[in-house]
Amino acid sequence: AGSKDRPVIVTNEEGGRVTLDGGLVTASDPEPAYLQVKGLEILASENVEEKERKSDIPGSHPDRKRPWGGVTIANGTSIKIINCVIRASSNGIGFWRTVGGDSEIYGNIIYDNGWVGPDRRHGHGLYTQNASGDYKRIIDNLFIDNYARAVQAYGSSKTKVEKYIFEGNYFSSSDHVTNVLFGGTSPECGNRDARFSDNLHYQATLRVGYNC
């Protein structure tokens, strides 16, 4: 945990290439605050080596006996993921509901994350929820050919998706699926205060509202 004037910065030294093989996960105690992750490559190398990324187990927990990869931010204040390359992981970025206080995902390249299960394709570029009361900003990122969706901002009766700014992003999909989803399954989930502006979609549709 840092402070507003002295953030904790995890970055590459002098512009060198740094790869985190296995992923990056924040702890819940102490709760992270004023954390910046900048200029890193994050992946799970087992996924790079495997030609067919498959699981025999349906659902979102495939038990493929390998690191999850990606970046998982479960909670915290003022968390920023900046100019990273996040690829070949089970999920790109998890940016969860209690992360608040001027948090953002900016300038990242997020691609080739996910796997194929017997039920469907899994793994999003960004999987996110927001019930923090603060805006989350998703700015100037490239989301390219992730296995499931580029972005899944999905709410339910247990959590909300509200107060988002999506601006200047590029979304692409090679299989023409609903590639950017914002919404949820019940009126309690939020579905409000979201702004999408100046994004470019290539074979990647945007769906706002879902079942609400």
C-alpha positions as CSV (number, residue, x, y, z in Angstrom):
1,A,0.0,0.0,0.0
2,G,1.3,3.4,-1.0
3,S,-0.2,6.9,-0.6
4,K,-1.5,9.5,-3.0
5,D,1.9,11.3,-3.0
6,R,4.0,8.1,-2.9
7,P,2.4,5.3,-5.0
8,V,3.9,1.9,-5.1
9,I,5.2,1.4,-8.7
10,V,6.0,-2.1,-10.1
11,T,7.7,-1.5,-13.4
12,N,10.5,-2.5,-15.8
13,E,13.9,-1.1,-15.0
14,E,15.3,1.4,-17.5
15,G,12.9,0.3,-20.3
16,G,14.1,-3.4,-20.2
17,R,11.8,-6.3,-21.0
18,V,10.4,-8.0,-17.9
19,T,8.1,-11.1,-18.1
20,L,6.1,-12.4,-15.1
21,D,5.4,-16.0,-15.9
22,G,2.4,-17.2,-13.9
23,G,0.5,-14.0,-13.3
24,L,0.1,-11.2,-10.8
25,V,-2.4,-11.2,-7.9
26,T,-3.0,-8.7,-5.2
27,A,-3.5,-9.8,-1.6
28,S,-6.5,-8.8,0.5
29,D,-4.6,-8.1,3.7
30,P,-3.2,-5.5,3.6
31,E,-5.5,-4.1,1.0
32,P,-3.6,-2.6,-1.9
33,A,-3.7,1.2,-2.4
34,Y,-2.1,3.6,-4.8
35,L,-0.5,0.8,-6.8
36,Q,0.8,1.1,-10.4
37,V,1.8,-1.8,-12.5
38,K,3.6,-0.5,-15.6
39,G,5.4,-1.8,-18.6
40,L,5.4,-5.6,-17.8
41,E,4.7,-8.7,-19.9
42,I,2.5,-11.1,-18.0
43,L,1.7,-14.6,-19.2
44,A,1.5,-18.3,-18.4
45,S,4.1,-20.0,-20.5
46,E,2.3,-23.4,-20.4
47,N,-0.4,-21.8,-22.6
48,V,2.2,-20.6,-25.1
49,E,3.6,-24.1,-25.5
50,E,0.3,-25.9,-25.8
51,K,-1.0,-25.8,-29.4
52,E,-4.6,-26.7,-28.5
53,R,-5.7,-25.0,-25.2
54,K,-8.5,-27.2,-24.0
55,S,-10.1,-28.5,-20.9
56,D,-12.4,-31.5,-20.3
57,I,-14.1,-29.7,-17.4
58,P,-17.0,-27.2,-18.1
59,G,-17.3,-23.9,-16.4
60,S,-14.9,-21.2,-15.3
61,H,-12.6,-23.3,-13.1
62,P,-11.0,-25.7,-15.5
63,D,-8.4,-27.2,-13.1
64,R,-5.8,-27.4,-16.0
65,K,-3.0,-27.7,-13.4
66,R,-1.1,-24.6,-14.4
67,P,-0.8,-21.0,-13.3
68,W,-3.8,-18.8,-14.0
69,G,-1.7,-16.0,-15.4
70,G,-3.0,-12.5,-16.1
71,V,-3.6,-9.8,-13.5
72,T,-6.2,-10.2,-10.7
73,I,-7.1,-7.1,-8.7
74,A,-9.7,-8.2,-6.1
75,N,-9.9,-5.0,-4.1
76,G,-8.1,-1.8,-3.3
77,T,-7.9,2.0,-4.0
78,S,-6.4,3.8,-6.9
79,I,-5.0,0.8,-8.8
80,K,-3.6,1.4,-12.2
81,I,-2.5,-1.1,-14.8
82,I,-0.5,0.8,-17.4
83,N,1.3,-0.1,-20.7
84,C,1.5,-3.9,-20.0
85,V,1.3,-6.8,-22.5
86,I,-1.0,-9.5,-21.0
87,R,-1.3,-12.6,-23.0
88,A,-1.5,-16.4,-23.0
89,S,-3.3,-16.5,-19.7
90,S,-6.6,-18.0,-18.5
91,N,-8.0,-14.5,-18.2
92,G,-6.4,-11.2,-19.1
93,I,-7.4,-8.8,-16.2
94,G,-9.8,-9.3,-13.4
95,F,-10.8,-5.9,-12.0
96,W,-13.3,-6.6,-9.3
97,R,-16.2,-4.9,-7.6
98,T,-14.6,-3.2,-4.6
99,V,-11.7,-1.7,-6.5
100,G,-12.3,2.0,-6.4
101,G,-10.8,5.4,-5.9
102,D,-9.4,6.6,-9.3
103,S,-8.6,3.2,-10.7
104,E,-7.8,2.6,-14.3
105,I,-6.6,0.3,-17.0
106,Y,-4.6,2.3,-19.6
107,G,-2.5,1.6,-22.7
108,N,-2.3,-2.2,-22.4
109,I,-2.2,-4.9,-25.1
110,I,-4.4,-7.8,-24.0
111,Y,-4.6,-10.8,-26.3
112,D,-4.8,-14.6,-26.7
113,N,-6.2,-15.2,-23.2
114,G,-8.5,-18.1,-22.5
115,W,-9.2,-21.8,-23.2
116,V,-11.8,-24.1,-24.8
117,G,-14.1,-26.1,-22.6
118,P,-16.7,-28.8,-23.5
119,D,-19.4,-26.2,-22.9
120,R,-18.0,-23.1,-24.6
121,R,-14.9,-20.8,-25.0
122,H,-13.7,-19.2,-21.8
123,G,-11.4,-16.4,-20.8
124,H,-11.9,-12.6,-21.3
125,G,-9.5,-9.8,-22.0
126,L,-11.1,-7.9,-19.1
127,Y,-13.6,-9.3,-16.6
128,T,-14.9,-6.6,-14.3
129,Q,-17.5,-5.4,-11.9
130,N,-18.0,-2.2,-10.0
131,A,-19.8,-1.5,-6.8
132,S,-17.2,0.9,-5.3
133,G,-19.1,4.1,-5.9
134,D,-16.2,5.5,-7.9
135,Y,-15.6,5.4,-11.7
136,K,-13.4,2.9,-13.3
137,R,-11.6,4.1,-16.4
138,I,-10.7,1.7,-19.3
139,I,-8.7,3.9,-21.7
140,D,-6.6,3.4,-24.9
141,N,-6.2,-0.4,-24.7
142,L,-6.0,-3.0,-27.4
143,F,-8.2,-6.1,-26.8
144,I,-7.3,-8.6,-29.6
145,D,-8.7,-12.1,-30.1
146,N,-9.3,-13.3,-26.6
147,Y,-11.0,-16.7,-26.4
148,A,-14.4,-15.4,-25.0
149,R,-15.0,-11.7,-24.8
150,A,-12.8,-8.7,-25.1
151,V,-14.7,-7.2,-22.1
152,Q,-17.2,-8.8,-19.8
153,A,-18.6,-6.2,-17.3
154,Y,-21.3,-8.4,-15.8
155,G,-23.5,-7.8,-12.8
156,S,-26.0,-9.8,-10.8
157,S,-28.1,-9.6,-7.7
158,K,-24.8,-10.0,-5.7
159,T,-22.8,-7.2,-7.4
160,K,-23.1,-4.2,-9.7
161,V,-21.7,-2.8,-12.9
162,E,-21.9,0.9,-12.9
163,K,-19.7,4.0,-13.3
164,Y,-17.4,3.1,-16.1
165,I,-15.7,5.1,-18.8
166,F,-14.6,3.1,-21.9
167,E,-12.7,5.5,-24.2
168,G,-10.2,5.1,-27.1
169,N,-10.1,1.3,-27.0
170,Y,-9.7,-1.2,-29.9
171,F,-11.8,-4.4,-29.7
172,S,-11.4,-7.2,-32.3
173,S,-12.7,-10.7,-32.6
174,S,-12.1,-13.4,-35.2
175,D,-15.3,-15.3,-34.5
176,H,-17.9,-12.5,-34.6
177,V,-19.3,-13.1,-31.1
178,T,-20.8,-10.5,-28.8
179,N,-17.4,-9.3,-27.8
180,V,-18.1,-6.4,-25.4
181,L,-20.8,-6.9,-22.9
182,F,-21.9,-4.4,-20.3
183,G,-24.9,-5.3,-18.1
184,G,-26.4,-8.0,-15.9
185,T,-29.2,-10.2,-15.0
186,S,-31.3,-8.3,-12.5
187,P,-32.4,-4.6,-11.8
188,E,-30.2,-4.6,-8.7
189,C,-27.0,-5.1,-10.8
190,G,-26.7,-1.4,-11.8
191,N,-26.4,-1.1,-15.5
192,R,-26.0,2.7,-15.2
193,D,-23.5,5.5,-15.5
194,A,-21.4,4.0,-18.3
195,R,-19.9,5.9,-21.1
196,F,-18.5,4.4,-24.3
197,S,-16.8,6.9,-26.6
198,D,-14.2,6.9,-29.5
199,N,-13.7,3.1,-29.4
200,L,-13.0,1.1,-32.5
201,H,-14.7,-2.3,-33.0
202,Y,-13.6,-4.7,-35.6
203,Q,-15.8,-7.8,-35.9
204,A,-16.6,-7.2,-32.2
205,T,-20.1,-6.1,-31.2
206,L,-21.1,-4.0,-28.2
207,R,-24.1,-5.1,-26.1
208,V,-25.3,-2.7,-23.4
209,G,-27.9,-3.8,-20.8
210,Y,-27.9,-7.5,-21.2
211,N,-31.1,-8.8,-19.5
212,C,-31.9,-5.6,-17.6
